[in-house]
């Protein structure tokens, strides 16, 4: 059987010998599996004969899954043929689409596979049943891991299809509101943004632009949508800001290496619609001011230019772009920037509006009083000082340098405001590591039952003890140190236990230096059997680390 399986061009007579031992009932005989499911040459022979199509279309589910698994292993060798075969088998059937979506998550990819990419995008766009049900859906997360995070070739088509399907499944919503982005596989998207930033931008820009248009429409209708409103410069990024951080970084990388492509991308993002669009223009220009100088001159007319920065420093993105672009502008273009800065008087404008409001509606302590007006008058010029000081005298024109020196006399003793840094404060496990290391499996099950939510908190003078998620980090540590024991333990975690326990256990197994393949399979199957299939991205990570 091994010899037959190694044949690159098997004969019809060799096929007939193997088929003669098949009763067509139950699972495939071991001898047949060993021979057929090895060489791509056997696919050529069996596909030509119609045997492959017959097996996946037949009523024997076990045989169909075995053949689909084989096709996922050899897809890189026969991408066009397998894509055509599966497209015919799928036939737009929704249930088969769900099976095919799962199949794409396990495909082995090594060579150019445009036909498979196109089929994957088409199946994804059809939004098979259950694709967006629950967090961490296995098929969805494995799909992104395989076709985006793991191998970026063609990922832009799959990502576009993925977001198209999301919008179709969530009418009136966008994928960055509230916690929606957290429910997507942000890990795989983040990996793609790092490995292939140009592909990430191409694959997500349409979804981003569409979402910002929806946000602006909601805001204009009086339904406030604060997505992308809080832009944190450093630290931890959450929700919409997590995606924005990926997109901004990827677009910046493109600007540094392929500025023409970055300019083409920015042309799709209208800076006049929302401050976040202007923010992306300015931050991207800041990565390559010389090549993108024309865009800097263009955005000087944008109404959001002074409030397109970071939380705590609205002005900083303009300063970043100006510092990069000003040395490469003509005298007339620099004068345009000088005029913009000279006309920017937000403190005086606010004081004037405040006095007008008081004159018509009266005072309203503590927010609207005459005594607060002098404060804003005293602070007049502060925003301009921040911008010019950040740019630095050497990049400024003579006119702006004079203005900077004037403002230094007024604010020189102050420090420039720092953009906000979002810090995630550490909350410790309710069971210390040394105690957790001595716990038996039964004691672990009791602890999981006791700490069954993230709401548990115990506050001490110098510490905070958390609940399920914090205890799960100790389980992760032990799974890394004792992978065989905790792979077996994964089968005993109750179905109603918080997902964090199995999530972190799988992460620990992925970090283990040595682990038997049987233990990997055991843990994957245990996770796959869970309600709502909530561990897809964690399974994908384990497969990536322990292929």
C-alpha positions as CSV (number, residue, x, y, z in Angstrom):
1,X,0.0,0.0,0.0
2,X,2.9,2.4,0.8
3,X,4.4,1.7,-2.6
4,X,1.1,2.2,-4.4
5,X,0.6,5.4,-2.4
6,X,4.0,6.8,-3.6
7,X,3.1,6.5,-7.3
8,X,3.0,9.8,-9.0
9,X,0.9,8.5,-12.0
10,X,-1.0,5.3,-10.8
11,X,-2.4,3.0,-13.4
12,X,-6.1,2.1,-13.8
13,X,-5.2,-1.5,-13.0
14,X,-3.6,-0.3,-9.7
15,X,-6.8,1.6,-8.9
16,X,-8.9,-1.4,-9.6
17,X,-6.9,-3.6,-7.3
18,X,-7.5,-1.2,-4.4
19,X,-11.2,-0.7,-5.2
20,X,-11.7,-4.4,-5.2
21,X,-11.2,-4.6,-1.5
22,X,-13.7,-1.8,-0.8
23,X,-17.2,-2.9,0.2
24,X,-18.5,0.7,-0.1
25,X,-20.0,0.3,3.4
26,X,-18.8,2.1,6.5
27,X,-15.4,3.7,6.6
28,X,-12.7,3.2,4.0
29,X,-10.5,0.2,4.5
30,X,-7.1,1.1,6.0
31,X,-5.2,-0.3,3.0
32,X,-7.2,2.0,0.7
33,X,-6.7,5.1,2.8
34,X,-3.0,4.4,3.0
35,X,-2.7,4.3,-0.8
36,X,-5.2,6.7,-2.1
37,X,-4.8,9.5,0.5
38,X,-1.1,10.1,0.0
39,X,0.0,11.2,-3.5
40,X,-1.6,14.0,-5.5
41,X,-1.2,11.6,-8.4
42,X,-4.0,9.5,-7.0
43,X,-6.2,12.6,-7.0
44,X,-5.6,12.9,-10.7
45,X,-6.6,9.3,-11.3
46,X,-9.6,9.2,-9.0
47,X,-10.9,12.7,-10.0
48,X,-10.7,11.8,-13.7
49,X,-12.8,8.7,-13.0
50,X,-15.4,10.6,-11.0
51,X,-14.6,8.7,-7.8
52,X,-13.8,11.8,-5.7
53,X,-17.0,13.6,-6.6
54,X,-19.0,10.5,-5.9
55,X,-17.5,10.2,-2.4
56,X,-18.1,13.7,-1.2
57,X,-21.6,13.8,-2.7
58,X,-22.7,10.4,-1.4
59,X,-24.7,9.7,1.7
60,X,-21.8,8.3,3.8
61,X,-20.8,11.3,5.9
62,X,-17.7,9.6,7.3
63,X,-16.3,8.9,3.9
64,X,-17.1,12.4,2.6
65,X,-15.3,14.0,5.5
66,X,-12.3,11.7,5.0
67,X,-12.1,12.7,1.3
68,X,-12.5,16.4,2.2
69,X,-9.7,16.1,4.7
70,X,-7.5,14.5,2.0
71,X,-8.3,17.4,-0.4
72,X,-7.3,19.9,2.2
73,X,-3.9,18.3,2.5
74,X,-3.2,18.2,-1.3
75,X,-5.0,21.5,-2.2
76,X,-1.6,23.3,-2.7
77,X,-0.6,20.7,-5.4
78,X,-3.9,20.8,-7.3
79,X,-5.6,24.2,-6.4
80,X,-7.5,24.8,-9.7
81,X,-8.8,21.2,-10.0
82,X,-9.9,21.0,-6.4
83,X,-11.5,24.5,-6.5
84,X,-13.5,23.5,-9.6
85,X,-14.5,20.2,-7.9
86,X,-15.6,21.9,-4.7
87,X,-17.4,24.7,-6.4
88,X,-19.5,22.2,-8.3
89,X,-20.2,20.2,-5.2
90,X,-21.1,23.3,-3.2
91,X,-23.6,24.5,-5.8
92,X,-24.6,27.5,-3.5
93,X,-26.1,25.1,-1.0
94,X,-26.1,26.8,2.4
95,X,-25.4,23.7,4.5
96,X,-22.6,22.6,2.2
97,X,-21.3,26.2,2.3
98,X,-20.9,25.8,6.1
99,X,-19.0,22.6,5.6
100,X,-16.8,24.2,2.9
101,X,-16.1,27.2,5.2
102,X,-14.9,24.8,7.8
103,X,-12.8,23.0,5.2
104,X,-11.1,26.2,4.1
105,X,-9.9,26.7,7.7
106,X,-7.7,23.6,7.5
107,X,-6.3,23.9,3.9
108,X,-2.5,23.5,3.6
109,X,-1.2,26.4,1.6
110,X,2.2,26.6,0.1
111,X,1.9,27.6,-3.6
112,X,-0.1,30.2,-5.6
113,X,-3.7,29.2,-5.3
114,X,-5.8,31.9,-6.9
115,X,-8.6,29.6,-7.8
116,X,-8.9,28.5,-4.2
117,X,-8.7,32.1,-3.0
118,X,-11.6,33.1,-5.3
119,X,-13.7,30.1,-4.2
120,X,-13.0,30.9,-0.5
121,X,-14.0,34.5,-1.0
122,X,-17.2,33.4,-2.8
123,X,-18.2,31.0,-0.1
124,X,-17.4,33.5,2.6
125,X,-19.4,36.2,0.9
126,X,-22.4,33.8,0.9
127,X,-22.4,33.9,4.7
128,X,-23.0,30.3,5.5
129,X,-25.2,29.4,8.5
130,X,-23.7,30.1,11.8
131,X,-20.8,32.1,10.5
132,X,-21.3,35.0,12.8
133,X,-23.0,33.3,15.7
134,X,-21.2,33.6,19.0
135,X,-17.7,34.7,19.9
136,X,-14.7,32.8,18.7
137,X,-16.7,30.7,16.1
138,X,-14.3,27.9,15.1
139,X,-14.9,27.9,11.3
140,X,-14.7,31.7,11.1
141,X,-11.6,32.0,13.2
142,X,-9.8,29.2,11.4
143,X,-10.7,30.8,8.1
144,X,-9.1,34.1,9.1
145,X,-6.1,32.3,10.5
146,X,-5.4,30.3,7.4
147,X,-6.3,32.9,4.7
148,X,-5.3,36.1,6.5
149,X,-3.0,35.7,9.5
150,X,-1.0,32.6,8.5
151,X,-0.6,33.1,4.7
152,X,-1.3,36.6,3.3
153,X,-1.4,35.7,-0.4
154,X,-4.9,36.6,-1.6
155,X,-6.0,37.6,1.9
156,X,-7.4,40.9,0.7
157,X,-10.1,39.1,-1.4
158,X,-11.1,37.0,1.6
159,X,-11.2,39.9,4.0
160,X,-13.3,42.0,1.6
161,X,-15.7,39.0,1.3
162,X,-15.7,38.5,5.1
163,X,-16.7,42.1,5.8
164,X,-19.3,42.1,3.0
165,X,-20.8,39.0,4.7
166,X,-20.7,40.7,8.1
167,X,-22.6,43.8,6.8
168,X,-25.2,41.6,5.1
169,X,-25.7,39.7,8.3
170,X,-25.9,42.8,10.5
171,X,-28.1,45.4,8.7
172,X,-27.9,48.9,10.1
173,X,-24.7,48.1,12.0
174,X,-21.0,48.3,11.5
175,X,-18.3,45.9,12.8
176,X,-16.5,48.4,15.0
177,X,-19.3,49.6,17.2
178,X,-19.3,48.6,20.9
179,X,-17.7,45.2,21.3
180,X,-18.3,43.9,17.7
181,X,-14.6,44.0,16.7
182,X,-13.7,42.0,19.8
183,X,-16.0,39.2,18.6
184,X,-14.1,39.0,15.3
185,X,-10.7,37.3,15.1
186,X,-8.6,40.4,15.9
187,X,-5.5,38.2,16.5
188,X,-5.3,37.0,12.8
189,X,-6.1,40.4,11.5
190,X,-3.3,41.9,13.6
191,X,-0.9,39.2,12.3
192,X,-1.8,40.1,8.7
193,X,-1.4,43.8,9.4
194,X,2.2,43.1,10.5
195,X,3.2,40.5,7.8
196,X,1.5,42.2,4.8
197,X,0.4,45.7,5.6
198,X,-0.5,46.5,2.0
199,X,-2.8,43.4,1.9
200,X,-4.4,44.3,5.2
201,X,-5.2,47.9,4.0
202,X,-6.6,46.6,0.7
203,X,-8.7,44.0,2.4
204,X,-10.2,46.3,5.1
205,X,-10.4,49.8,3.7
206,X,-13.8,49.4,2.1
207,X,-15.3,48.1,5.4
208,X,-13.7,51.0,7.3
209,X,-14.9,53.7,4.9
210,X,-18.4,52.2,4.9
211,X,-18.4,52.1,8.7
212,X,-17.3,55.8,9.1
213,X,-20.0,56.8,6.7
214,X,-22.6,55.0,8.9
215,X,-21.1,56.7,12.0
216,X,-21.4,60.1,10.5
217,X,-24.9,59.4,9.3
218,X,-25.9,58.3,12.8
219,X,-24.3,61.4,14.4
220,X,-26.1,63.7,11.9
221,X,-29.4,62.1,12.9
222,X,-28.8,62.7,16.5
223,X,-28.0,59.1,17.4
224,X,-24.5,59.5,18.7
225,X,-22.0,56.8,17.7
226,X,-18.6,57.3,19.4
227,X,-16.7,54.7,17.5
228,X,-13.3,55.9,16.6
229,X,-13.9,59.0,18.7
230,X,-11.3,58.0,21.4
231,X,-7.9,57.6,19.8
232,X,-5.3,56.4,22.3
233,X,-1.7,57.0,21.3
234,X,-0.1,54.2,23.3
235,X,-0.7,51.4,25.7
236,X,-3.7,49.1,25.2
237,X,-6.2,49.6,22.4
238,X,-9.8,48.4,22.7
239,X,-12.8,48.0,20.4
240,X,-12.8,50.3,17.4
241,X,-9.5,51.8,18.5
242,X,-7.8,48.3,18.3
243,X,-8.7,48.1,14.6
244,X,-7.7,51.7,14.0
245,X,-4.3,51.0,15.6
246,X,-3.8,48.1,13.2
247,X,-5.0,50.1,10.2
248,X,-3.0,53.2,11.0
249,X,0.2,51.2,11.5
250,X,-0.3,49.2,8.3
251,X,-1.0,52.3,6.3
252,X,2.1,54.0,7.7
253,X,4.2,51.0,6.6
254,X,2.8,51.3,3.1
255,X,3.5,55.0,3.1
256,X,7.1,54.4,4.1
257,X,7.7,51.8,1.3
258,X,5.1,52.5,-1.4
259,X,3.9,56.0,-0.9
260,X,2.0,56.0,-4.2
261,X,-0.1,53.1,-2.9
262,X,-0.7,54.9,0.4
263,X,-1.8,58.0,-1.4
264,X,-4.3,55.9,-3.5
265,X,-5.7,54.5,-0.3
266,X,-6.0,57.9,1.4
267,X,-8.0,59.1,-1.7
268,X,-10.7,56.6,-0.7
269,X,-10.9,58.1,2.8
270,X,-12.6,61.5,2.7
271,X,-11.1,63.5,5.5
272,X,-14.0,65.9,5.6
273,X,-16.5,63.3,6.8
274,X,-15.1,62.5,10.2
275,X,-12.1,63.4,12.3
276,X,-10.8,59.8,12.2
277,X,-10.4,60.1,8.5
278,X,-8.4,63.3,8.8
279,X,-6.4,61.6,11.6
280,X,-5.3,58.8,9.2
281,X,-4.3,61.4,6.5
282,X,-2.2,63.3,8.9
283,X,-0.5,60.3,10.6
284,X,0.2,58.7,7.2
285,X,1.7,61.9,5.8
286,X,3.8,62.0,8.9
287,X,5.4,58.7,7.9
288,X,6.6,60.1,4.5
289,X,6.2,63.9,4.3
290,X,8.3,64.3,1.2
291,X,6.4,61.8,-0.9
292,X,3.0,62.8,0.4
293,X,3.5,66.6,0.6
294,X,0.8,67.3,-2.0
295,X,-1.7,65.6,0.3
296,X,-0.6,67.7,3.2
297,X,-1.3,70.9,1.2
298,X,-4.7,69.5,0.3
299,X,-5.8,68.6,3.8
300,X,-5.0,72.1,5.1
301,X,-8.6,73.0,4.0
302,X,-10.1,70.2,6.1
303,X,-12.5,71.4,8.9
304,X,-11.3,68.5,11.2
305,X,-7.6,69.3,10.9
306,X,-7.2,70.7,14.4
307,X,-9.2,68.0,16.2
308,X,-8.0,64.9,14.3
309,X,-5.3,64.0,16.8
310,X,-5.2,61.9,19.9
311,X,-7.1,61.8,23.1
312,X,-5.5,64.5,25.2
313,X,-3.7,66.1,22.3
314,X,-6.1,66.9,19.5
315,X,-3.5,69.0,17.7
316,X,-0.7,66.5,17.6
317,X,-1.5,64.7,14.3
318,X,-1.4,68.0,12.5
319,X,2.0,68.8,14.1
320,X,3.3,65.4,13.1
321,X,2.3,65.8,9.5
322,X,3.6,69.4,9.3
323,X,6.9,68.5,10.7
324,X,7.4,65.9,8.0
325,X,6.0,67.8,5.1
326,X,7.0,71.5,5.6
327,X,10.7,71.1,4.6
328,X,9.5,69.9,1.2
329,X,6.9,72.6,0.4
330,X,7.2,75.7,-1.8
331,X,7.2,79.1,-0.2
332,X,3.6,79.7,-1.3
333,X,2.5,76.3,0.3
334,X,4.3,77.1,3.5
335,X,2.5,80.5,3.6
336,X,-0.8,78.7,3.3
337,X,0.1,76.7,6.5
338,X,1.2,79.9,8.2
339,X,-2.2,81.5,7.4
340,X,-4.0,78.5,8.8
341,X,-2.1,78.7,12.0
342,X,-2.5,82.4,12.4
343,X,-6.3,82.1,12.0
344,X,-6.6,79.3,14.6
345,X,-7.8,80.9,17.8
346,X,-10.0,78.3,19.6
347,X,-9.6,79.8,23.1
348,X,-10.8,83.2,22.0
349,X,-13.6,81.7,19.9
350,X,-14.8,79.7,22.9
351,X,-14.7,82.7,25.2
352,X,-16.7,84.7,22.6
353,X,-19.3,82.0,22.3
354,X,-19.5,81.7,26.1
355,X,-20.2,85.4,26.5
356,X,-22.9,85.3,23.8
357,X,-24.5,82.4,25.5
358,X,-24.5,84.2,28.9
359,X,-26.0,87.3,27.4
360,X,-28.9,85.4,25.9
361,X,-29.5,82.6,28.5
362,X,-27.8,83.9,31.6
363,X,-25.2,82.2,33.8
364,X,-25.4,78.5,34.7
365,X,-22.8,77.7,37.4
366,X,-20.4,76.0,37.4
367,X,-20.1,75.6,33.7
368,X,-21.3,78.9,32.3
369,X,-20.1,81.9,34.3
370,X,-18.5,85.3,33.5
371,X,-15.7,84.4,35.9
372,X,-14.5,81.6,33.6
373,X,-14.1,83.9,30.6
374,X,-10.7,85.3,31.8
375,X,-9.3,81.8,32.0
376,X,-9.9,81.1,28.3
377,X,-8.5,84.6,27.4
378,X,-5.4,83.8,29.4
379,X,-5.0,80.5,27.5
380,X,-5.4,82.0,24.1
381,X,-2.7,80.8,21.7
382,X,-2.0,77.6,23.7
383,X,-3.1,75.2,20.9
384,X,-0.9,77.1,18.4
385,X,2.0,77.0,20.8
386,X,1.6,73.2,21.1
387,X,1.6,72.8,17.3
388,X,4.6,75.1,16.6
389,X,6.7,73.8,19.5
390,X,6.1,70.2,18.4
391,X,7.2,71.0,14.8
392,X,10.3,72.8,16.0
393,X,11.9,76.1,14.8
394,X,14.1,74.6,12.1
395,X,11.1,73.4,10.0
396,X,9.1,76.6,10.4
397,X,9.0,79.7,8.2
398,X,10.4,83.0,9.6
399,X,6.8,84.1,10.2
400,X,5.9,81.1,12.3
401,X,9.2,81.2,14.2
402,X,8.4,84.7,15.3
403,X,5.0,83.6,16.5
404,X,6.6,80.6,18.3
405,X,9.0,82.9,20.2
406,X,6.0,85.1,21.2
407,X,4.1,82.1,22.6
408,X,7.2,80.7,24.3
409,X,7.2,83.9,26.4
410,X,3.7,83.1,27.5
411,X,3.8,79.3,27.8
412,X,7.5,78.5,27.9
413,X,7.4,77.3,31.5
414,X,4.8,74.6,30.6
415,X,5.4,71.1,29.2
416,X,3.7,70.0,26.0
417,X,0.6,67.9,26.8
418,X,1.1,64.2,26.4
419,X,-1.5,62.1,24.4
420,X,-3.3,59.7,26.6
421,X,-1.7,56.3,27.3
422,X,-4.2,53.6,28.1
423,X,-2.9,51.3,30.8
424,X,-4.5,47.9,31.6
425,X,-4.2,47.4,35.3
426,X,-3.2,44.0,36.5
427,X,-5.6,42.1,38.6
428,X,-4.1,39.0,40.2
429,X,-5.4,35.5,40.4
430,X,-7.6,34.5,43.5
431,X,-5.3,31.5,43.9
432,X,-1.6,32.1,44.1
433,X,0.7,30.3,41.6
434,X,2.4,28.1,44.2
435,X,-0.9,26.9,45.6
436,X,-2.3,26.3,42.1
437,X,0.7,24.1,41.3
438,X,-0.3,21.7,44.1
439,X,-3.9,21.4,43.2
440,X,-5.4,18.1,42.0
441,X,-7.8,17.9,39.0
442,X,-10.7,17.6,41.5
443,X,-9.5,20.8,43.2
444,X,-9.3,22.6,39.9
445,X,-12.8,21.6,39.1
446,X,-14.0,23.0,42.5
447,X,-12.1,26.2,41.9
448,X,-13.6,26.6,38.4
449,X,-17.1,26.1,39.9
450,X,-16.3,28.7,42.6
451,X,-14.8,31.3,40.3
452,X,-17.4,31.0,37.6
453,X,-17.4,34.7,36.4
454,X,-15.2,37.7,35.9
455,X,-17.3,39.7,38.4
456,X,-15.5,38.3,41.4
457,X,-13.3,40.9,43.1
458,X,-11.5,41.0,46.4
459,X,-9.8,44.3,47.3
460,X,-6.8,44.6,49.6
461,X,-4.8,47.6,50.5
462,X,-2.2,46.9,47.8
463,X,-3.9,44.3,45.6
464,X,-7.0,43.3,43.7
465,X,-8.0,39.7,43.3
466,X,-10.0,38.8,40.2
467,X,-12.2,35.9,39.0
468,X,-12.3,33.4,36.2
469,X,-10.0,35.2,33.7
470,X,-7.3,35.7,36.3
471,X,-7.4,32.2,37.6
472,X,-7.3,30.9,34.0
473,X,-3.9,32.5,33.6
474,X,-2.6,30.1,36.3
475,X,-4.2,27.2,34.3
476,X,-2.3,28.4,31.3
477,X,1.0,28.4,33.1
478,X,0.4,24.8,34.3
479,X,-0.7,23.6,30.9
480,X,2.5,24.9,29.5
481,X,4.5,23.0,32.2
482,X,2.4,19.8,32.2
483,X,0.8,19.6,28.7
484,X,-0.2,15.9,28.8
485,X,-2.1,16.2,32.2
486,X,-4.0,19.3,31.2
487,X,-4.8,18.1,27.7
488,X,-6.7,15.3,29.4
489,X,-8.1,17.8,31.9
490,X,-9.6,19.8,29.1
491,X,-12.2,17.1,28.6
492,X,-13.5,17.5,32.1
493,X,-14.0,21.3,32.2
494,X,-17.8,21.7,32.6
495,X,-19.8,23.0,29.6
496,X,-21.1,25.9,31.6
497,X,-17.7,27.1,32.8
498,X,-16.4,30.5,31.6
499,X,-14.7,30.2,28.2
500,X,-11.5,31.8,29.7
501,X,-10.5,28.5,31.3
502,X,-10.3,26.5,28.1
503,X,-9.0,29.5,26.2
504,X,-6.0,29.8,28.5
505,X,-5.5,26.1,28.7
506,X,-5.1,25.9,24.9
507,X,-2.7,28.9,25.0
508,X,-0.6,27.0,27.5
509,X,-0.5,23.9,25.3
510,X,0.6,26.1,22.4
511,X,3.4,27.5,24.5
512,X,4.6,24.0,25.7
513,X,8.1,23.1,24.6
514,X,7.2,19.5,24.0
515,X,3.8,17.9,23.6
516,X,2.6,14.7,22.0
517,X,0.5,15.0,18.9
518,X,-2.2,12.9,20.5
519,X,-2.5,15.4,23.4
520,X,-2.9,18.2,20.9
521,X,-5.7,16.3,19.1
522,X,-7.3,15.5,22.4
523,X,-7.5,19.1,23.5
524,X,-8.6,20.4,20.1
525,X,-11.5,17.9,20.0
526,X,-12.5,18.8,23.6
527,X,-12.6,22.5,22.6
528,X,-14.4,21.8,19.3
529,X,-17.2,20.0,21.2
530,X,-18.0,23.0,23.3
531,X,-21.3,24.9,23.1
532,X,-21.3,27.6,20.4
533,X,-17.8,26.6,19.3
534,X,-16.3,29.5,21.2
535,X,-12.7,28.6,20.9
536,X,-11.9,28.8,17.2
537,X,-9.1,31.3,17.4
538,X,-7.5,29.4,20.2
539,X,-7.6,26.1,18.3
540,X,-6.1,28.0,15.3
541,X,-3.3,29.3,17.5
542,X,-2.6,25.8,18.8
543,X,-2.5,24.3,15.3
544,X,-0.2,27.1,14.2
545,X,2.3,26.4,17.0
546,X,2.0,22.6,16.9
547,X,1.2,21.7,13.3
